[in-house]
Amino acid sequence: MKPATYILGIDIAKDKFDVHLRTLLGSELRLAACFPNNPKGFQVLQRWLAQKAAGSTDQLHACMESTSTYGDALADFLHGRGHLVSMVNPRRTRNYADSQLTRNVNDTIDARVIADFCAAQRDRLLIWEPLSPEHRQLRALTRARQALVDDRDRFGNMLETATGLARKIFLKQVRQLERQIKELEKAIQQYVALFPELHKQIQLADSVRGVGFVTAATVVAELPPIQKVPQAGQAVALFGLDPIKKTSGKSVDTRARMSRMGSRRGRRALYMPALTALRCNPIVRDLGQRLQAKGHTGKYVVVAAMRKLLRLIYGVLKQGKPFDPQWPAAQPNPQPAEPLAKS
């Protein structure tokens, strides 16, 4: 990692962002400020940093929480100016604040906590890099589709008990949303066709039995560029499908469960395909049968199928070859299956 003299903690919000500037070594220099979350505010921030002797590109490491998309434009701006940028899981900064016995919470304090966390954990933080424009747009399109699906399901649930005029309104809204979802799915297909590499990746993911075009596009969109994910286990963790288990002495021994510390959209995209794969994908089906033979049922088997499906998608993307259901049998020394998490 490049050296840094200054740490900039950023607490991002829709209309503004609070910053806390400190030195890496923790001298008495601590400065706080607040700026509008728009391009003009970014320019004001850059001038403020220059005035505080932190404008050099090899001196500043900025850190913010990866919440929503409100910080994407600012991260792009700072990265474009040559600054190091890290986006961290809010759980990490919240737990760090608890470890420091932080009792009060506001935007100014949060920015300071993020700066202190970055200084303490800097060697373990990943450096953020922006997605390519086509990848970013694909992610925006798949998330827009998911938002429409959520709205359709919400109105569909209300439709079950609605009567009279309310029922007519809800029914009209459901039909309109279904049309919009179909139009957006067609737009995604047309967009993907414009980019050969993106199109190839989605075709490869779509070749896995149980996975359709929408699922393939969503998984590819939610994953980072595949060359930046060296192992399948990291892809599983990015989707929050990795298991967590707590043990302590003789009194604490919890059952393994899904961590959920990753992309909620990615997990949701894999749920229904996993149910399909348990029927039609021989690799996933065999896994489900083995688990059922051991007495596991319900969500345990479904989560295991989701993990396996994601590993298969990762495999075809990494190898650049379509799915082959006979691949495990062709390997001379197949690896045993890893323990699978329960929801």
QUIHU-V652910 format. One record per backbone hydrogen bond with DSSP energy under -0.5 kcal/mol. CO is the residue of the C=O (numbers start at 1). NH is the residue of the N-H. If there is no record, write none. Layout:
# QUIHU-V652910
co->{CO	CO}
nh->{NH	NH}
This chain:
# QUIHU-V652910
co->{5	6	7	7	8	9	10	10	11	15	16	17	18	19	20	21	22	23	28	29	31	33	35	36	38	39	40	41	42	43	44	45	46	47	48	49	50	56	56	59	59	60	61	62	63	64	65	67	67	69	71	72	73	74	75	76	77	78	79	84	85	86	88	89	89	90	91	92	93	94	95	96	97	98	101	106	107	108	109	110	111	112	113	114	115	116	117	118	121	121	122	126	132	133	134	135	136	137	138	139	140	141	142	143	144	145	146	147	148	149	150	151	152	153	154	155	156	157	158	158	163	163	164	165	166	167	168	169	170	171	172	173	174	175	176	177	178	179	180	181	182	183	184	185	186	187	188	189	191	192	194	195	196	197	198	199	200	201	202	203	204	205	208	212	213	214	215	216	217	218	219	225	226	228	231	231	232	233	234	235	236	237	238	240	242	244	246	248	248	251	252	257	260	262	263	264	265	266	267	268	268	269	270	271	272	273	274	276	276	277	280	281	282	283	284	285	286	287	288	289	290	291	292	297	298	298	299	300	301	302	303	304	305	306	307	308	309	310	311	312	313	314	315	316	316	324	326	327	327	328	331	342}
nh->{24	61	9	22	63	20	12	65	18	37	13	35	11	33	9	31	7	26	30	23	21	19	17	38	42	43	44	45	46	47	48	49	50	51	52	54	53	59	60	5	6	84	8	86	10	88	67	70	71	72	75	76	77	78	79	80	81	83	82	62	128	64	66	92	93	94	95	96	97	98	99	100	102	101	103	110	111	112	113	114	115	116	117	118	119	120	121	122	124	125	125	128	136	137	138	139	140	141	142	143	144	145	146	147	148	149	150	151	152	153	154	155	156	157	158	159	160	160	161	162	166	167	168	169	170	171	172	173	174	175	176	177	178	179	180	181	182	183	184	185	186	187	188	189	190	191	192	193	194	195	196	199	200	201	202	203	204	205	206	207	207	208	211	216	217	218	219	220	221	222	223	228	229	230	234	235	236	237	238	239	241	240	263	260	259	257	254	251	252	253	248	244	262	264	267	268	269	270	271	271	272	273	274	275	276	277	278	279	280	281	282	285	286	287	288	289	290	291	292	293	294	296	295	300	301	302	303	304	305	306	307	308	309	310	311	312	313	314	315	316	317	318	319	320	321	327	330	330	331	331	334	258}
